């Protein structure tokens, strides 16, 4: 081999090495980090009285400085009922988000539990406590609330929206003692981030310094509803995505534990990436899971938060009856 050929060969070797390193870096970046299995630790309440005791323990663990209206809400008929439902609010919101819908379920005979997510519900709306949220805490929250549900009802239902939807999805995947899981617009991905880059965005924001951003850069602290935090944490959003990726990875290898699932899409949702939700649904379908989907069409112009009556542009007159009908039909093994 001549000297020129050797130089040419070295250039190609260096080029191939650089290309190999770039490919490896891309593969590392688009692979979700720290998304190993988070096991469930079920300890279901054995009686109504034990459930009440566990609720008091939950309240005792709530942070100081809680908004009194944001504390754990328990609506019971004074005894264990046929059905109990756990309602899981979204990130930076609180139990008030689900209060009115919870009353509808209560009027139908359900015992209803609405507990604040970790680091949520503080009286100071400008608190940055919610930035501390971790995927592990959401999983533990799911376990605790489902455990309580078993003392409140013979059948345990769980419904969550956005981050609460991700928490419910994790519970539906990992708990085989949930009779019905209703997953509404889960924050498995964000619309601003292309689907293939969701894991990369999560990884990058996990290692970058945290930043608190306004949900509405124009209204800032004046954004409604008044009981919710007007700011979000990049790190907290990354942790919510992380829990979603953990649930997705588990679903690749094992069928979901929940007996029945209903997944709700909002085609006008400007926050959530519905493609990521569809991906999760398709994975569950490979296991022949008992699930149905329902969609609120874009023409309804619903906001991301379709639950809270205090949310601007809300249409609970449309949303609540549809959700109640879906739950009742799914619970009776009818096709919604």
C-alpha positions in Angstrom: 0.0 0.0 0.0 1.4 3.4 -1.0 1.7 6.3 1.4 -1.2 8.1 -0.3 -3.4 5.0 0.0 -2.5 4.7 3.7 -3.5 8.4 4.3 -6.7 7.8 2.4 -7.4 4.7 4.5 -6.7 6.6 7.8 -9.1 9.4 6.7 -11.9 6.8 6.1 -11.1 5.1 9.4 -11.4 8.4 11.2 -14.6 9.3 9.3 -16.2 5.9 10.2 -15.1 6.4 13.8 -16.7 9.8 14.0 -19.9 8.6 12.3 -20.0 5.6 14.7 -19.6 7.9 17.7 -22.3 10.2 16.5 -24.7 7.3 15.9 -23.9 6.0 19.4 -24.5 9.4 20.9 -27.9 9.8 19.1 -28.9 6.3 20.3 -28.0 7.1 23.8 -29.9 10.4 23.7 -33.1 9.0 22.2 -33.2 6.1 24.7 -35.1 7.0 27.9 -32.7 7.2 30.9 -33.4 5.8 34.3 -36.6 4.1 33.2 -36.1 0.8 34.9 -39.2 -1.0 36.4 -40.8 0.7 39.4 -42.4 -2.2 41.3 -45.8 -1.8 42.9 -46.1 -2.5 46.6 -49.7 -3.2 47.3 -51.1 -3.3 50.8 -54.9 -3.0 50.2 -57.1 -1.9 53.1 -59.0 -4.9 54.5 -62.0 -2.9 55.8 -63.8 0.5 55.6 -62.4 1.5 59.0 -58.8 0.8 57.9 -59.4 2.9 54.8 -60.5 5.8 56.9 -57.3 5.3 59.0 -55.2 5.4 55.9 -56.9 8.5 54.7 -56.0 10.2 58.0 -52.4 9.1 57.6 -52.4 10.6 54.1 -53.7 13.9 55.5 -51.0 13.8 58.2 -48.4 13.5 55.5 -49.6 16.6 53.7 -47.2 19.5 53.7 -47.6 22.5 56.0 -49.1 25.5 54.3 -51.7 23.6 52.4 -54.7 25.4 51.0 -57.5 24.0 53.2 -59.6 23.5 50.0 -56.7 21.5 48.4 -56.4 18.9 51.1 -57.5 15.3 50.6 -61.2 15.0 49.8 -63.1 12.0 50.9 -66.8 11.6 50.1 -68.3 8.5 51.6 -71.7 7.1 52.4 -70.6 6.0 55.9 -69.8 2.5 54.8 -68.1 0.4 52.1 -70.0 0.7 48.9 -70.1 -1.4 45.7 -67.9 1.0 43.9 -65.2 3.4 45.0 -63.4 5.8 42.6 -60.0 7.5 43.0 -59.8 10.8 41.1 -56.2 11.9 40.3 -55.7 15.6 39.3 -53.1 17.0 37.0 -49.7 18.5 37.6 -49.8 22.0 39.4 -53.5 21.5 40.0 -55.1 20.0 43.2 -58.2 18.0 44.4 -60.5 21.0 43.6 -60.0 20.1 39.9 -62.1 17.0 40.4 -64.4 18.1 43.2 -67.5 18.7 41.1 -67.1 15.6 39.0 -66.5 13.7 42.3 -69.8 14.9 43.6 -71.5 13.4 40.5 -70.0 10.0 41.3 -70.9 10.4 44.9 -74.6 11.0 43.9 -74.4 7.8 41.9 -73.5 5.8 45.1 -69.7 5.8 44.8 -67.4 6.5 47.7 -64.9 9.1 46.3 -61.3 9.8 47.1 -59.4 12.8 45.7 -56.0 13.2 47.2 -53.3 15.9 46.3 -50.3 14.7 44.4 -47.0 15.1 46.3 -45.8 18.7 46.7 -49.2 20.1 45.5 -52.0 22.1 47.0 -50.0 24.8 48.8 -51.8 28.0 49.7 -48.9 30.0 48.1 -49.6 29.6 44.4 -46.0 30.9 43.6 -44.4 28.1 45.6 -41.9 26.0 43.7 -42.4 22.9 45.8 -44.0 21.0 42.9 -40.6 21.1 41.2 -39.5 18.4 43.6 -41.9 15.9 42.1 -40.4 12.5 41.3 -41.7 9.5 39.3 -41.1 7.3 42.3 -43.4 9.6 44.4 -46.2 9.3 41.8 -46.0 5.5 41.8 -46.1 5.5 45.6 -49.1 7.8 45.5 -50.9 5.5 43.2 -50.2 2.5 45.5 -51.4 4.4 48.6 -54.7 5.6 47.0 -55.5 2.2 45.4 -54.9 0.6 48.8 -57.4 3.0 50.4 -59.8 2.3 47.6 -60.1 -1.3 48.6 -61.5 -0.3 51.9 -64.0 2.1 50.3 -65.5 -0.1 47.7 -65.9 -3.7 46.6 -64.8 -2.5 43.1 -62.0 0.0 42.7 -62.0 2.5 39.9 -59.3 5.1 39.1 -59.5 8.1 36.9 -56.8 10.6 36.2 -56.0 13.4 33.8 -52.6 14.6 32.4 -50.0 13.8 35.0 -52.9 12.1 36.9 -53.5 10.2 33.6 -49.9 9.0 33.6 -50.1 8.0 37.3 -53.3 6.1 36.5 -51.6 4.4 33.5 -48.8 3.2 35.7 -51.3 1.9 38.2 -53.3 0.2 35.5 -50.1 -1.5 34.3 -48.9 -2.6 37.7 -51.9 -3.2 39.9 -54.1 -6.2 39.1 -56.7 -5.1 41.7 -58.0 -2.2 39.7 -61.4 -3.0 38.2 -61.5 0.1 35.9 -58.8 2.6 35.0 -59.9 5.8 33.1 -57.0 7.6 31.5 -57.7 11.1 30.3 -55.2 12.9 28.1 -52.2 11.4 29.8 -49.0 13.5 29.7 -46.9 10.7 28.0 -45.6 13.3 25.6 -46.0 17.0 24.9 -47.3 18.5 21.7 -44.5 20.9 21.3 -42.0 18.0 21.1 -42.0 15.7 18.1 -42.8 12.1 19.1 -39.4 10.6 18.2 -37.6 13.3 20.3 -39.7 12.9 23.4 -37.2 10.7 25.2 -34.3 13.0 24.1 -36.2 16.0 25.5 -36.8 14.3 28.8 -33.1 13.2 29.0 -31.8 16.7 28.2 -34.1 18.6 30.6 -33.3 16.1 33.3 -29.6 17.0 33.3 -30.0 20.7 32.6 -30.6 23.1 35.6 -34.2 23.3 36.4 -36.3 26.3 35.3 -39.8 27.5 36.3 -41.9 28.7 33.4 -45.3 30.4 33.2 -48.1 28.3 31.9 -49.3 31.5 30.3 -46.5 34.0 29.6 -49.0 36.8 29.1 -51.3 36.4 32.1 -48.6 34.9 34.3 -49.8 34.7 38.0 -53.3 35.9 36.9 -53.9 32.7 34.9 -57.0 30.7 36.0 -57.9 28.6 37.9 -56.9 30.5 41.1 -56.2 27.3 43.1 -53.6 26.0 40.6 -50.0 27.0 40.3 -49.3 29.4 37.4 -45.8 28.0 36.8 -44.4 24.6 35.8 -41.0 23.0 36.4 -39.0 21.4 33.6 -37.6 18.8 35.9 -41.1 17.9 37.2 -42.4 17.5 33.6 -39.4 15.3 32.9 -40.3 13.1 35.9 -43.9 12.7 34.6 -42.6 11.7 31.2 -40.2 9.3 33.0 -43.1 7.5 34.7 -44.8 7.2 31.4 -41.8 5.6 29.8 -41.5 3.2 32.7 -45.1 2.2 32.3 -44.5 1.8 28.5 -41.5 -0.3 29.0 -43.4 -2.6 31.4 -46.2 -2.9 28.9 -43.8 -4.1 26.3 -43.3 -7.3 28.3 -46.4 -7.8 30.4 -50.2 -7.3 30.0 -51.7 -4.5 32.1 -53.1 -5.5 35.5 -56.3 -3.5 35.4 -59.3 -5.5 34.4 -60.7 -2.8 32.1 -59.4 0.5 30.8 -60.9 3.5 29.1 -58.6 5.9 27.3 -59.9 9.4 26.6 -58.5 11.6 23.8 -59.1 15.3 23.3 -58.4 16.2 19.6 -58.2 19.9 20.5 -55.6 19.4 23.2 -52.8 21.9 22.7 -50.6 20.5 25.4 -50.5 16.7 25.1 -49.0 14.6 22.3 -51.8 12.2 21.4 -49.4 10.1 19.3 -47.6 9.0 22.5 -51.0 7.9 24.0 -51.9 6.0 20.8 -48.5 4.3 21.0 -49.3 3.1 24.6 -52.8 2.0 23.6 -51.3 -0.1 20.7 -48.9 -1.8 23.0 -51.7 -2.7 25.4 -53.7 -4.0 22.4 -50.9 -6.5 21.6 -51.8 -8.2 24.9 -55.5 -8.2 24.0 -56.2 -6.0 27.0 -59.8 -5.1 27.8 -59.8 -1.4 26.7 -61.9 1.1 24.8 -61.0 4.6 23.6 -63.2 7.6 23.2 -62.5 11.0 21.6 -63.7 14.5 22.2 -63.6 16.0 18.7 -61.6 19.1 17.9 -64.7 21.0 17.0 -65.7 21.1 20.6 -62.7 23.4 21.2 -62.1 21.9 24.7 -59.0 23.0 26.7 -56.4 20.5 27.9 -58.0 20.5 31.3 -61.5 19.2 30.5 -62.3 18.5 34.1 -62.1 21.7 36.2 -65.2 23.9 35.9 -63.0 27.0 36.8 -61.0 26.4 33.6 -61.7 29.0 30.9 -63.5 27.6 27.8 -64.7 24.7 29.9 -67.7 22.6 28.7 -68.4 20.3 31.7 -72.0 20.2 30.4 -70.6 18.0 27.6 -67.7 16.4 29.3 -69.2 15.1 32.6 -72.2 13.3 31.0 -69.8 11.6 28.5 -67.4 10.5 31.2 -70.1 9.2 33.5 -71.6 7.3 30.6 -68.3 5.8 29.7 -67.5 4.7 33.2 -71.0 3.2 33.7 -70.9 1.3 30.5 -67.3 0.0 31.0 -68.2 -1.0 34.5 -71.1 -3.1 33.3 -69.0 -4.6 30.5 -70.9 -2.9 27.8 -69.2 -1.3 24.8 -69.1 2.5 25.1 
